[in-house]
Amino acid sequence: MGTRTVRLDNEAEQTLERLRTITGLTISELLKHGLTAYEGRALEQAKRKPYDIYRKLDLGPSGYAVAPAREAKSAVAQVIRRKDKG
């Protein structure tokens, strides 16, 4: 079993104290629970593929496209002209 020293800011200290009051657990027990909970969350995140993230994006109708792909070159030129006129 290892011994660790950690530094907590005031907000983390207050959260830790509130959790101790609510649960009656020791600081060590709370930190163990927190690590276990975070491990599960981190494992879920690590399993995500780029497509999983993309699937959740709401780009709306046609995404952020300002023109169909076949008109991309002229659309880019128009966008640049509009930005130049500002």
C-alpha positions in Angstrom: 0.0 0.0 0.0 1.4 3.4 -1.0 1.2 6.7 0.7 0.5 9.8 -1.4 0.6 13.5 -0.7 -1.8 15.6 -2.7 -2.5 19.3 -2.8 -6.1 20.4 -3.1 -7.3 23.9 -3.8 -9.9 25.4 -1.6 -12.8 24.3 -3.8 -11.7 20.6 -3.7 -11.1 20.8 0.1 -14.7 22.1 0.5 -16.1 19.4 -1.7 -14.1 16.8 0.2 -15.4 18.1 3.5 -19.0 18.2 2.3 -18.7 14.6 1.1 -17.2 13.5 4.4 -20.2 15.1 6.2 -22.8 13.6 3.9 -21.3 10.1 3.7 -19.4 9.7 6.9 -16.5 8.2 4.9 -12.9 8.9 5.6 -10.8 11.0 3.2 -9.0 7.8 2.0 -12.3 6.0 1.3 -13.7 9.0 -0.6 -10.6 9.2 -2.7 -10.7 5.5 -3.5 -14.4 5.8 -4.5 -13.5 8.8 -6.7 -10.6 7.0 -8.4 -12.8 4.0 -9.1 -15.6 6.1 -10.5 -13.1 8.1 -12.7 -11.5 4.9 -13.9 -14.8 3.7 -15.3 -15.4 7.0 -17.0 -11.9 7.1 -18.4 -12.3 3.5 -19.8 -15.5 4.5 -21.6 -13.8 7.5 -23.1 -10.8 5.5 -24.2 -13.1 3.0 -26.0 -14.8 5.8 -28.0 -13.9 6.0 -31.7 -13.9 9.2 -33.7 -17.1 8.1 -35.4 -18.9 7.8 -32.0 -18.1 11.5 -31.4 -19.1 12.5 -34.9 -22.4 10.7 -34.6 -23.4 12.9 -31.7 -22.6 16.1 -33.5 -25.7 18.0 -34.7 -24.7 19.7 -37.8 -28.3 20.4 -38.9 -29.5 20.2 -42.5 -26.5 20.1 -44.8 -24.1 20.5 -41.9 -22.2 23.8 -42.0 -21.9 23.7 -45.8 -22.6 26.9 -47.6 -22.9 25.2 -51.0 -23.0 21.7 -52.5 -19.6 20.1 -53.0 -19.8 20.5 -56.8 -19.9 24.2 -56.3 -17.2 24.4 -53.6 -14.6 26.4 -55.5 -17.0 29.2 -56.5 -18.5 29.2 -53.0 -15.1 29.6 -51.3 -14.4 32.6 -53.6 -17.7 34.1 -52.6 -17.1 33.6 -48.9 -13.7 35.2 -49.2 -15.1 38.2 -51.1 -17.8 38.7 -48.4 -15.2 38.6 -45.7 -13.0 41.1 -47.5 -16.0 43.5 -47.7 -16.5 42.9 -44.0 
